Amino acid sequence: MYQNYQRKARVKLEWVPGPRRVQTPYDSATVDAYAPEQAGVYILARKGTDDKYHSFYIGQANDLSRRLKEHLLAGEPNVCIRNRVASPCGFQYALVAHPVHRDAAEAVIYHAHPDWYPCNDPDSVQPSNPDYDVEIGF
């Protein structure tokens, strides 16, 4: 007998500037220099007292450069992000073209360690999709 076998879609994230590294400083000039006007997922991180960068937000965008710069604006609606970007911060991103793949990647990363992303609204991050195998890469 044959069983219905559906293969999971695989999404592999390749982080820029690399796993466990962030692009610094997090400002408009650095975003212009390093973040592309392409779709992907991104992580914002703040420098801690231990001199290491600790994630505080995961997001996705159709245009990473534009979205990363929006978080730097004085009118950033997320107070948690607005307060953290005032201190030394950095960012990293992975290019992910398809919006469904971005949703899957964001969900897997967030739900693996929700306490790492205190600036995310838990209700706005979709549940992990079992049809996707996401290789996080860090």
C-alpha positions in Angstrom: 0.0 0.0 0.0 1.1 3.5 -0.8 0.9 6.2 1.8 0.3 9.8 1.2 3.7 11.3 1.7 4.1 15.0 1.5 7.7 16.3 1.6 8.3 19.3 3.9 9.4 22.5 2.2 13.0 23.3 3.3 14.0 26.8 4.1 17.7 27.4 4.8 18.7 30.7 6.3 22.1 32.1 5.6 22.8 35.0 7.9 24.6 38.2 7.0 27.1 39.1 8.4 27.2 35.6 9.7 25.8 33.3 12.4 26.2 34.8 15.9 27.4 38.1 14.4 25.7 41.4 13.9 26.3 44.4 11.6 27.2 47.4 13.7 26.5 50.2 14.4 22.8 50.0 13.8 22.3 53.4 12.1 21.0 54.6 8.7 24.5 54.7 7.1 25.2 51.1 8.1 21.8 50.0 6.9 22.4 51.8 3.5 25.8 50.2 3.2 25.0 46.6 4.1 21.2 45.9 4.0 19.8 45.1 0.6 16.5 46.3 -0.8 15.4 42.6 -0.9 13.0 40.5 1.1 14.1 38.6 4.1 14.0 38.1 7.9 16.1 40.1 10.3 17.1 40.2 13.9 17.9 43.2 16.0 20.3 42.8 18.9 21.6 45.1 21.7 25.0 45.1 23.3 24.8 43.8 26.8 27.0 44.5 29.9 28.9 41.3 28.9 29.9 43.0 25.6 27.9 40.4 23.7 25.0 41.2 21.4 21.6 39.8 22.6 18.6 39.5 20.3 15.5 41.5 21.2 13.4 41.5 18.0 12.8 39.2 15.0 11.0 40.6 11.9 10.5 40.2 8.2 10.2 42.6 5.3 9.8 42.9 1.6 12.6 45.5 1.6 15.1 44.9 4.4 16.8 48.2 4.0 13.6 50.2 4.2 12.3 48.3 7.2 15.5 48.4 9.2 15.6 52.2 8.7 12.0 52.5 9.8 12.9 51.1 13.2 15.4 53.9 13.6 12.8 56.7 13.2 11.7 58.7 16.1 8.1 57.7 15.4 8.8 53.9 15.8 5.5 52.7 17.2 7.1 49.8 19.2 8.3 51.4 22.4 10.4 48.4 23.3 12.3 48.7 20.0 12.5 52.5 20.3 14.0 52.3 23.7 16.6 49.6 22.8 17.9 51.2 19.5 19.0 54.2 21.6 21.9 52.0 23.0 24.6 50.2 20.9 22.8 47.8 18.6 23.3 45.7 15.6 21.4 43.7 13.0 21.6 40.6 10.9 19.5 39.3 8.1 18.8 36.4 5.8 17.4 36.8 2.3 14.1 34.9 2.0 12.2 35.8 -1.2 8.8 34.0 -0.7 6.5 35.5 1.9 5.3 32.0 3.1 8.9 31.0 3.7 9.5 34.3 5.6 6.4 33.5 7.8 7.8 30.0 8.5 11.3 31.2 9.3 10.1 34.0 11.6 7.8 31.6 13.4 10.4 28.9 13.9 13.0 31.3 15.2 10.6 33.1 17.5 8.9 30.0 19.0 12.2 28.3 19.6 13.2 31.0 22.1 10.4 33.5 22.6 12.2 35.0 25.6 15.0 36.1 23.3 12.6 38.4 21.5 10.9 40.5 24.2 10.0 43.3 21.7 7.9 41.0 19.6 4.1 40.8 20.2 3.6 37.0 20.8 0.1 37.3 19.2 1.4 38.7 16.0 3.9 35.9 15.3 2.3 33.1 13.4 2.4 29.5 14.8 5.1 27.3 13.4 4.0 25.6 10.2 4.8 21.8 10.3 5.0 21.7 6.5 8.2 23.6 6.6 11.6 22.5 7.7 13.6 25.6 8.6 17.3 25.4 9.0 17.9 28.4 11.2 21.7 28.5 10.8 22.7 29.7 14.3 
